[in-house]
Amino acid sequence: MSKKKQPPPLPQGMTPQKRERKIKEKPPSENTSAKPPIKDGEGKLSPGVPDSIKAAAAEAIMAHSAMDAFLEFFIWDVTGLGYDDGRLLTQVDASKKIKIAKALAKRYGVRSPIFGPTKKTLWSVMIDLAEARNAMAHGVWGMHELTIPVVSSFRWMEDGHEGRIIAESFEIPRLKAITAQCEKVKECLEKMSFAAQSLRKKLVERFLQEISNKPAHPRRDPQ
């Protein structure tokens, strides 16, 4: 085994200097047409979010779409309408559909659950979820101080602060909570639909029974 070659001795009075490690610089990004940062009054917002946030937001929006479909199914089952006629009733925005479903559930005695220690009704939870979904779907996504994913909109501007953008944070835990809540509400609506179908069947049977028990009107001979 060959010995490591020793460097030549330094002149008297000189001390060895540490070598500076050369760091290879990364080439600049090819995308130089990035949009300027979104102004929030303080310049702390920047466009774009990580892929993990995009995936979690997409999952939350899809979960809300599935929940909204089951809300329509419930309305159709309570009213006994088929797809074509039912669509005429449910081609409205989410808030109106929630009001329709709430009124029908109350009228026909279909019980809806209460959520959590705050005892929020199913309908108020759905309103909160609809607002969050609209913000995610229609707002502008970005990062606050490059750490917090937020959604902002000029529609949320406050009077007297026209130069400031109002932003709402949508971090991973909140996005996962929205997804889980949508799935839970969807399960509740599915159970309520089964209850509505059973109720509808009983009402039809009762109606047919009442008709069969009514005495037939005697026929009158023509004069």
Secondary structure, 3 states (H helix, E strand, C coil): CCCCCCCCCCCCCCCCCCCCCCCCCCCCCCCCCCCCCCCCCCCCEEECCCHHHHHHHHHHHHHHHHHHHHHHHHHHHHHCCCHHHHHHHHCCCHHHHHHHHHHHHHHHCCCCCEECCCCEEHHHHHHHHHHHHHHHHHCEEEEECCCEEEEEEHHHCCCCCCCCCEEEECCHHHHHHHHHHHHHHHHHHHHHHHHHHHHHHHHHHHHHHHHHHCCCCCCCCCC
